[in-house]
Amino acid sequence: MAPRKKSIVLGACAVLALAPLLAACAGAGSAAPSTAGSPDAPAEITTIKVGLPTTANGLAGMLARDEFAEAEGLKIEVVEVNSGAEAVPMLLNGGLDITLGDGIGTLTASGNGVPLSVFGINSEAPEDLELDPTAIVAADDGITMTNLDGKTLAVSQLGGAAELAAKAAIDAAGGDSSAVTYVELDPAQAIPALKANQIHAALVTEPFATAAEQAGLAVLDRPAASGTPGMPATLWVTSLPYATEHTDVLTRFVAAVQQANDEINADPDAARTYAKSVLEADPKVLDAIRFPYFAAEVADTSGLSDYLDLANTYGIFTKQPDLGKLLSVEVGS
């Protein structure tokens, strides 16, 4: 995978937590054909707008753009998104064709009637603790996963994916997740808050997990691997109208992303070199962090059912998602 000069299309948009209270509105996508520039590419190229964060979660989408999309008859225009509050409306009004989303946010939006379609898995929780980019950390090395009763644990969003992973990991370790007090805290503030004894523990993701280790904090667990092993972490999401009308485009997109996933998972060193050219992060940080585990089977969305069952175990949703509608459009790989 060749390094690329950074060129992210900026937008005042959003990503990983899809907002639960968005009003449902319909909109057609903008799959626009154009003439291919490469003699080896299909005669006609379809341009699609894809919402990605400039973090490691967006790496496979960027690599698909740079190395594999053209052979599938696609041109991917990346739009920077950092929260679903604006990303989802852009899906519905045609400002985006596809975006990256997280499981809880997407399911919550579905429960609130937003016409979304999940057609692929971007990354999934690894089963190997060594590959897990998440960590529950504490400043007091006397704290363990089984003695968090009555203590405060910080997560990035109450009722979100991080809280679900934390609860599942605590219970899997033999603790009692219902006896823990959860508070919402920006992950960037977790290390200072722990050192100041404002909280007892925190669930953090990369690059903060590596930063916490480097700061000397105790790693209590790797909660994605221990609490939600093999389950979807980030998803490829579009609007239901777009999915219904452009299944062929989504199939070609999945094929490009699958090749990117396979390449990143097979050659992490090359992936780090590529990441330094496209991600907005300190190269030294990229040398140290654990990358997400990108899905081995992008088109296999069946794991979302297990994820919903787990979320329901902990009463995450006030309105039940319509999984049948959410997964009603299937694409090939």
VOGU-3710 file (C-alpha; in Angstrom, 3 decimals, decimal comma):
1> maprkksivl> 0,000/0,000/0,000  1,539/3,239/-1,145  1,686/6,345/1,077  -0,613/9,140/0,015  -0,505/12,877/0,508  -3,175/13,852/3,033  -6,281/15,138/1,277  -9,422/14,893/3,382  -12,545/16,665/2,141  -13,528/18,750/5,165
11> gacavlalap> -17,075/19,230/6,345  -18,790/20,373/9,520  -20,121/16,888/9,993  -20,137/14,020/12,384  -19,505/10,127/13,027  -19,328/7,378/15,518  -22,288/7,936/17,826  -25,346/8,183/15,613  -27,740/10,581/17,311  -30,822/8,889/18,748
21> llaacagags> -33,315/11,707/18,306  -32,943/12,468/14,609  -36,132/12,942/12,671  -36,630/10,482/9,839  -36,494/12,057/6,402  -36,029/10,469/3,000  -33,473/11,379/0,363  -31,903/9,942/-2,739  -28,157/9,379/-2,971  -25,776/10,949/-5,401
31> aapstagspd> -24,133/8,079/-7,257  -22,887/10,123/-10,184  -21,261/8,433/-13,191  -18,153/9,894/-14,799  -15,502/8,839/-17,290  -12,705/6,664/-15,924  -9,160/8,013/-16,057  -7,280/4,684/-16,058  -7,168/2,462/-19,145  -7,539/-0,578/-16,851
41> apaeittikv> -10,631/0,789/-15,092  -14,250/0,242/-16,160  -15,493/2,551/-18,918  -17,699/4,399/-16,455  -16,815/5,401/-12,882  -19,455/6,089/-10,244  -18,563/8,787/-7,724  -19,744/8,253/-4,155  -19,389/10,434/-1,063  -18,255/8,483/1,997
51> glpttangla> -18,162/9,887/5,542  -15,045/8,859/7,469  -13,232/10,057/10,592  -9,556/10,964/10,327  -8,749/8,244/12,869  -7,672/4,633/12,529  -11,323/3,550/12,178  -11,365/5,243/8,771  -8,177/3,609/7,515  -9,756/0,823/5,458
61> gmlardefae> -12,124/3,238/3,743  -9,197/5,479/2,814  -7,159/2,561/1,493  -10,158/1,376/-0,522  -10,361/4,858/-2,018  -6,691/4,920/-2,950  -6,027/1,369/-4,147  -9,167/-0,635/-4,860  -12,151/1,578/-5,718  -11,248/2,325/-9,324
71> aeglkievve> -11,042/-1,345/-10,263  -14,586/-1,695/-8,919  -15,804/1,202/-11,042  -15,931/3,666/-8,143  -14,425/6,991/-7,204  -14,640/7,585/-3,447  -14,795/11,175/-2,220  -14,061/11,169/1,514  -15,962/13,653/3,665  -14,623/14,061/7,198
81> vnsgaeavpm> -17,239/13,166/9,808  -16,820/13,051/13,569  -20,346/12,500/14,964  -23,581/11,098/13,662  -25,595/14,166/14,633  -24,804/15,655/11,215  -23,681/12,534/9,331  -27,117/10,895/9,394  -29,032/13,931/8,069  -26,423/14,146/5,308
91> llngglditl> -27,156/10,524/4,400  -30,837/11,291/4,217  -30,535/14,476/2,141  -27,907/13,176/-0,291  -24,915/14,997/1,193  -23,375/11,588/1,880  -23,987/8,252/0,221  -22,286/6,100/2,871  -20,909/6,746/6,332  -19,142/4,912/9,117
101> gdgigtltas> -21,286/4,349/12,204  -21,151/2,506/15,517  -23,483/-0,278/16,562  -25,343/1,416/19,416  -25,801/4,715/17,594  -27,089/3,020/14,462  -29,467/0,757/16,359  -30,725/3,696/18,432  -31,422/5,734/15,303  -33,299/2,774/13,829
111> gngvplsvfg> -35,410/2,539/16,967  -36,321/6,180/16,495  -37,576/5,554/12,982  -34,608/6,806/10,964  -34,598/4,877/7,648  -31,055/3,500/7,703  -29,491/0,425/6,151  -26,466/-1,457/7,477  -24,844/-3,237/4,540  -21,403/-4,059/5,881
121> inseapedle> -19,077/-4,328/8,871  -15,993/-2,111/8,983  -14,354/-3,364/12,161  -15,155/-5,875/14,862  -14,082/-6,532/18,420  -11,123/-8,929/18,353  -11,147/-12,159/20,317  -7,431/-11,770/21,082  -6,754/-9,382/23,996  -3,443/-8,405/22,406
131> ldptaivaad> -5,262/-6,982/19,383  -7,846/-4,991/21,364  -7,552/-1,194/20,892  -9,678/-0,530/24,000  -8,659/-0,645/27,658  -10,154/-0,146/31,096  -7,472/1,663/33,079  -7,015/2,862/36,667  -4,454/4,900/38,576  -4,766/2,667/41,658
141> dgitmtnldg> -3,267/-0,752/40,937  -5,385/-2,190/43,758  -8,497/-1,775/41,632  -9,549/-4,814/39,614  -12,475/-5,770/37,399  -14,045/-7,599/40,336  -13,867/-4,832/42,969  -15,366/-1,892/41,089  -18,518/-1,982/43,261  -19,396/1,541/44,378
151> ktlavsqlgg> -16,640/3,042/42,231  -16,858/5,472/39,327  -15,977/4,375/35,790  -15,819/6,930/32,977  -16,982/6,170/29,430  -17,115/8,362/26,341  -20,922/8,273/26,149  -23,532/7,106/28,631  -25,730/4,453/27,084  -23,277/4,001/24,217
161> aaelaakaai> -20,977/1,300/22,913  -18,270/1,997/25,506  -20,655/1,573/28,458  -22,009/-1,657/26,976  -18,495/-3,071/26,502  -17,519/-2,049/30,033  -20,572/-3,696/31,606  -20,162/-6,895/29,614  -16,446/-7,088/30,443  -17,015/-6,489/34,175
171> daaggdssav> -19,620/-9,241/34,343  -17,480/-11,609/32,260  -14,634/-11,084/34,751  -16,892/-11,995/37,670  -17,659/-8,463/38,818  -21,035/-6,769/39,182  -21,599/-4,135/36,493  -24,835/-2,996/38,135  -22,913/-1,862/41,235  -20,657/0,516/39,262
181> tyveldpaqa> -21,386/4,221/38,756  -20,864/5,293/35,129  -20,048/8,868/34,184  -19,552/10,479/30,789  -16,123/11,942/30,124  -14,150/12,994/27,045  -11,474/10,286/26,618  -8,819/12,997/26,314  -9,597/13,977/29,920  -9,506/10,463/31,350
191> ipalkanqih> -5,813/10,295/32,249  -5,781/13,663/34,092  -9,033/12,762/35,880  -7,610/9,424/37,020  -4,395/10,983/38,261  -6,404/13,609/40,149  -8,528/10,847/41,774  -11,696/12,319/40,279  -12,699/8,906/38,926  -11,602/5,382/39,786
201> aalvtepfat> -11,372/3,861/36,304  -12,023/4,704/32,661  -12,650/2,905/29,400  -10,478/4,462/26,705  -9,754/3,658/23,077  -6,692/4,364/20,970  -4,695/6,559/20,991  -5,651/7,126/24,645  -5,236/3,463/25,615  -1,561/3,524/24,630
211> aaeqaglavl> -1,127/6,959/26,229  -2,559/5,593/29,479  -0,102/2,695/29,478  2,768/5,054/28,761  1,602/7,236/31,684  1,952/4,275/34,022  -1,737/3,549/34,569  -2,820/-0,007/35,301  -4,653/-1,834/32,512  -7,461/-3,789/34,172
221> drpaasgtpg> -8,889/-5,365/31,046  -9,311/-5,183/27,288  -13,108/-4,835/27,271  -13,924/-5,190/23,584  -12,191/-8,577/23,441  -13,436/-9,760/26,832  -16,940/-8,251/26,724  -17,983/-8,218/23,072  -15,594/-10,639/21,296  -16,213/-11,033/17,572
231> mpatlwvtsl> -19,126/-8,587/17,580  -19,411/-5,619/15,195  -17,661/-2,440/16,316  -18,093/-0,005/13,416  -20,528/-0,387/10,530  -21,020/0,736/6,960  -24,306/2,608/6,910  -26,419/4,268/4,242  -30,017/5,422/3,949  -32,591/2,765/3,197
241> pyatehtdvl> -33,716/4,527/-0,019  -30,125/4,686/-1,258  -29,511/1,033/-0,407  -32,656/-0,033/-2,257  -31,803/1,965/-5,373  -28,018/1,435/-5,478  -27,383/-2,132/-4,361  -24,844/-2,618/-7,154  -22,839/0,409/-5,988  -22,819/-0,912/-2,424
251> trfvaavqqa> -21,704/-4,343/-3,650  -18,757/-2,785/-5,462  -17,923/-0,650/-2,433  -17,914/-3,719/-0,193  -15,588/-5,487/-2,640  -13,136/-2,568/-2,499  -13,286/-2,347/1,292  -12,862/-6,111/1,669  -9,583/-5,924/-0,223  -8,466/-3,025/1,977
261> ndeinadpda> -9,386/-4,898/5,163  -7,492/-7,975/4,047  -4,393/-5,967/3,198  -4,350/-4,038/6,495  -4,902/-7,153/8,614  -2,261/-9,117/6,695  0,488/-6,480/6,800  0,246/-4,179/9,852  3,690/-2,642/9,218  2,718/-1,511/5,724
271> artyaksvle> -0,596/-0,297/7,140  1,231/1,890/9,679  3,332/3,413/6,926  0,208/4,152/4,913  -1,615/5,501/7,985  1,086/8,111/8,537  0,270/9,581/5,138  -3,502/9,841/5,600  -4,346/10,117/9,300  -4,132/13,264/11,366
281> adpkvldair> -2,044/11,827/14,193  1,490/11,995/15,520  3,556/9,406/13,587  5,042/8,222/16,898  1,539/7,523/18,171  0,717/5,553/15,023  3,831/3,452/15,619  2,592/2,474/19,079  -1,193/2,108/18,950  -3,252/-0,991/18,269
291> fpyfaaevad> -5,238/-0,608/15,062  -8,874/-1,717/14,869  -9,397/-5,278/13,686  -11,016/-4,830/10,294  -13,781/-7,277/9,436  -12,756/-10,529/7,773  -16,157/-10,690/6,031  -17,408/-7,174/5,342  -20,756/-8,252/3,885  -21,610/-10,526/6,830
301> tsglsdyldl> -23,841/-8,383/9,042  -25,318/-11,293/11,011  -23,274/-10,417/14,106  -25,402/-7,318/14,607  -28,181/-9,580/15,915  -25,920/-10,886/18,702  -24,876/-7,323/19,482  -28,522/-6,259/19,769  -29,220/-9,200/22,080  -26,311/-8,169/24,315
311> antygiftkq> -27,460/-4,538/24,377  -30,970/-5,667/25,330  -29,499/-7,656/28,220  -28,384/-4,335/29,691  -31,499/-2,347/28,750  -29,658/0,037/26,441  -32,610/0,973/24,226  -35,783/2,811/25,164  -37,214/2,015/21,715  -36,468/-1,332/20,094
321> pdlgkllsve> -34,564/-1,127/16,788  -36,106/-2,625/13,662  -33,293/-5,035/12,803  -35,258/-6,574/9,943  -35,539/-3,240/8,177  -31,982/-2,234/9,071  -30,570/-5,395/7,439  -33,203/-5,713/4,701  -30,797/-4,919/1,862  -28,025/-7,496/1,425
331> vgs> -25,036/-6,985/-0,827  -22,422/-9,347/-2,193  -18,677/-9,136/-1,559
//
